[in-house]
Amino acid sequence: MSKKVITNELIEKKMISYGFGEVDSHDEDHVRKVVCKHYDLEITDDWSSDCDHYIYEETTADGYSVWVSTYEQNKVCVSENIFYYDNDLADEFKTAVYDNDHSDVKIYVDDIHDDNYWLQDAIRDLYVELVEVYNEKATDELQDEGYELQQD
């Protein structure tokens, strides 16, 4: 009796069924849609009081740009919510997603266009984390179906 072995092709087939196939991973629109669907996330550039988090650029009195990341639109703490550089905004975005526990998350970002590198980085990081989760799920499901991991 030959044993059934888990192959990359079998895992890829499962990953495609979850929406995480290799080919789709290169499509930025697909990546954003999958991440938004998984986290029940809406990213908007329409300011409203019902957002769970706000990330936006402001200008100081002397003309410098700073970035604000806050959960409360009317409560900004300079030492905690103001960023001189936008390098940390991807982490701020991901934290806002994680903090809302997969339940109808709405995040305001004043620049959601394709050239917003920190937002693209954050979404890509979330996607990569989800790929790892779903890859493990695929392996577990295949093992439940009687397949075995290949021994090296």
N, C-alpha and C positions, 0 to 999 in steps of 0.2 A: 504494500500500500504506500503510495507516494504521499508525502505530506504537503499540505498547502502552505506556501511561504508568502509572507507579506513582501510585495515588491513596490518599488517607487511608482509604477504604473497604477497599481491598485490604490495606493494612497492618493495619487493625483486624481483618480476618478472620484474618490470620496470628497476630496478637497473641492473639485469642480461642483459637485452636488451641493456643497455648503456655500459656494460663491467665492471660493478662495483659490481658484486655479492659477497655475503659473502664468498663462497667457494674460489673464485678466489683471494680474498683479502689476502689469506695466501700463495700465490704463488709469490715469489719475482720477477721472470721473468715476470709474467703477470703484476704485479704492475708497473714495470719499463716500459714495453711496452705501457701500458695505459697512463702513465704520459707523456712519450715521444710523443705519438700520439696526446694527447690533446694539448700540448704546441708546437707541431711541433719542437721537440727537438732532437738533435743528441748529444750524449755524445761520445767523441772519445779520444783515447790515441795516436793518430797520430798527431804530431805537424804540424801545417800549419798556414799560415798567414791569412787564411779566418775564423778563429774562432772568435766568439763574446766575449768569455771570456776564461781566462786561469787560471787553478788552479794546482799548481805543487810544489814539494818539491825541495829545494835547500840546499846546504851545505855552511855554512859560512867558512871564511878563517881559523878559528880555529877548524873546524870539527863539529860544531853543525848543526842540522837540523832546518830549518825554512820553512814555507810554503808561497807561493806567490799566491795572488788572484788579477788579474788585467784584465781590458778590453783591454789594449793595450800591446802587447807582448814586445815592446821596450821602454815602459814608466812605470817604477815601482817607486813608492814613498814609501820610507821606512816606514814612519809614517802611511800610509794608506793601503798599499798592502802587508806588511810582517807580518806574524803571527808566534809567537814563539811556540804556541800550535795549533794543528789541530782542537780544539774544535769549533772554529768559522767558519770553512769551510762549514758546512752544511748551515748556514745562508748566507754565501757568494754565495754559489751555488744557493739557492732559489732566492736571490736578482737578480742574473744574469738572471735567468729564467723569473722573473717578469718584469725586465727592458726591455726585448726584445719583449714584447707585443704579444706573440703567433705567431711570424712570423719567421719561419725557423731559429731556434736558434741552434748554434753549440758551444758546450763548451768542451774545452780541459781539461781533468783530467788525470794526469800522472799515476794514479793507479785506474783503473775502475773495479778491481777484486772484487769478492764477499766478501772478508775479509775487504774491505774498509768501516768501520762502519759509518764514517761521510757522505759518499755518500749514503749509504743505508738509513740512518736517513733522509737525505734531500728528497730523493725520496719518502719515506714513509710519511713524513709530507705533501708533495705536493699531494700525493694520498688521504690522509685523508681529506684535504681541498676539493679536487674534489668530494669525496664521499658526503660531506655535501652539495655541490652545486647540485649534481645530485639527492640527496635525496629530496631536496626542489623542484627540477624540476619534479620528479616523483609525489610528492604530488600535485603540481599545475596541472599537466596533469590529474591526477585522479579526481581532483575537477572539471576540465573542462569537464570531461566525466560524471559528475553527481554524483560522490561519495562525501561523507561528512566525515569530521573528526569525530572520535568517541568522544563523550562527556564523561568525567570522572565523 
